[in-house]
């Protein structure tokens, strides 16, 4: 390029030097060793989850689309197992019974746990009470069901006490279709009460004392303090416990299996998990049993999704309040 006035050629600008590519950082030896130890420690857990959770889950999805009795050759039937299950009255009976157990035990159990936790919070020494309430949680479900089975007998403590107090014949808890499911609900509430009490007590103790003191200075009484301060701040724990309790109620099996034989009179205590067990291990109908287990999974997902959707209306987090 030249200058128009002098005719001299102007020097061209040198091209900008490109920046050198960034040098990748080399990982230190101790970090590589730390990662290897991490993989080593989580390896058994991953292996156990793969063998006992992932593979059985995948197998149940496959078997739900097949016809197999565990011995003969497996044959594919598509969605016939699901169609047959949706037309099976026992499946709907088991779903209704399971939902009744969940609807009855979860609100009553959580309500009693909150009341007991509030009462225990006022005690200076509560260790003995916590041990007594938590004992059923660490006790075998089979042992708990067998103990309550003796209490529910016509000549048991509970039946004779009711008969003497009200002057009536001893109720046939496990033989009456109307009382058998109620008996299952009573055992379920009693056995899970201690865990919820401990969780709610920890949540109450986590509430800032300054908030409680400020409400008392403003003239809030015991009921107003509980309704407007303690319960809203406890709502995240109530939500967590309700989700866990609903899922646990939908999986009720061992209590029914031990407490009442053959799903109770007229299948009064037949739950969906017992229905799955009866099809798979009682009648060796592996395909329909797997299909029923998938239906239980979908039911659990739907109920849990509804709970998560409803939490925005009654769950109050401290970040939201801030």
QUIMODA-V979777 format. One record per pair of residues at least 6 apart in sequence whose ideal C-beta (glycine too) atoms are under 8 Angstrom apart, sorted by the first residue. I is the first residue (numbers start at 1). J is the second residue. If there is no record, write none. Layout:
# QUIMODA-V979777
i: (I/I)
j: (J/J)
This chain:
# QUIMODA-V979777
i: (1/1/1/2/2/2/3/3/59/60/60/60/61/61/63/63/63/63/64/64/64/64/64/64/64/65/65/65/65/65/65/66/66/66/66/66/66/66/67/67/67/67/67/67/67/68/68/68/68/69/69/69/70/70/71/77/81/81/81/81/82/82/82/84/84/85/85/85/85/85/88/90/90/90/91/91/91/91/93/93/94/94/94/94/94/94/95/95/97/97/97/97/97/97/98/98/98/98/98/98/100/100/101/101/101/101/101/101/101/102/102/102/102/102/104/105/105/105/105/105/105/106/106/106/106/108/109/109/109/109/109/109/110/110/110/110/110/112/112/113/113/113/113/113/113/114/114/114/114/116/116/116/117/117/117/117/117/117/118/118/118/120/120/120/120/120/121/121/121/123/126/130/130/130/130/133/133/133/133/134/134/134/134/135/136/136/136/136/136/136/137/137/137/137/139/141/141/141/141/142/142/144/144/144/144/145/145/145/145/145/145/146/148/148/148/148/148/149/149/149/150/151/151/151/152/152/152/152/152/152/153/153/153/154/154/155/158/159/159/159/160/162/162/162/163/163/163/171/172/173/173/173/173/174/174/174/174/174/175/176/177/177/177/177/178/180/180/180/180/180/181/181/181/183/183/184/184/184/184/184/184/187/187/188/188/188/191/192/192/196/196/199/199/199/200/200/200/200/203/203/203/204/204/207/207/207/207/211/211/212/212/212/215/215/215/215/216/220/220/231/232/233/233/235/235/235/236/236/236/238/239/239/239/239/242/243/243/243/246/246/246/247/247/250/250/250/250/250/250/251/251/252/252/253/253/253/253/256/256/256/256/256/256/257/257/259/260/260/263/263/263/263/264/270/272/272/272/272/273/275/276/276/276/276/277/279/279/279/279/280/280/280)
j: (9/10/12/8/9/10/9/10/290/290/293/294/290/294/74/286/287/290/81/82/287/290/291/293/294/76/77/78/79/81/287/74/75/76/77/81/286/287/74/75/76/77/80/81/287/74/75/286/287/284/285/286/284/286/284/287/287/288/290/291/291/294/295/288/291/91/288/291/292/295/288/267/270/275/272/275/292/295/267/270/267/270/271/272/274/275/272/299/181/267/268/269/270/271/249/250/252/271/272/273/181/185/181/184/185/188/249/252/271/245/246/249/250/303/185/185/188/189/192/245/249/242/245/246/249/189/188/189/192/193/196/245/196/238/241/242/245/189/193/193/196/197/199/200/241/200/231/234/238/133/193/197/196/197/200/201/203/204/204/226/230/126/129/130/197/201/201/204/205/129/201/194/197/198/201/193/194/197/198/194/195/197/198/194/144/190/191/192/193/194/191/192/194/195/191/191/254/255/258/254/258/187/190/191/255/187/254/255/257/258/259/258/183/186/187/190/259/174/258/259/156/157/158/159/158/159/173/174/183/259/159/173/174/170/172/170/173/170/171/173/170/168/170/171/169/170/171/179/179/179/180/182/183/180/183/259/260/264/265/265/264/265/266/268/268/260/264/265/268/269/264/268/269/259/260/252/255/256/259/260/269/255/259/249/252/255/255/245/248/241/245/237/240/241/234/237/238/241/233/234/237/230/234/229/230/233/234/229/233/225/229/230/224/225/228/229/225/228/229/238/316/316/318/314/315/316/315/316/317/315/307/311/314/315/307/304/307/308/303/304/307/300/304/272/273/296/299/300/303/273/296/271/273/271/273/274/277/263/264/269/270/271/274/274/277/269/268/269/269/270/274/278/270/278/292/295/296/299/296/292/289/292/293/296/289/285/288/289/292/286/289/290)
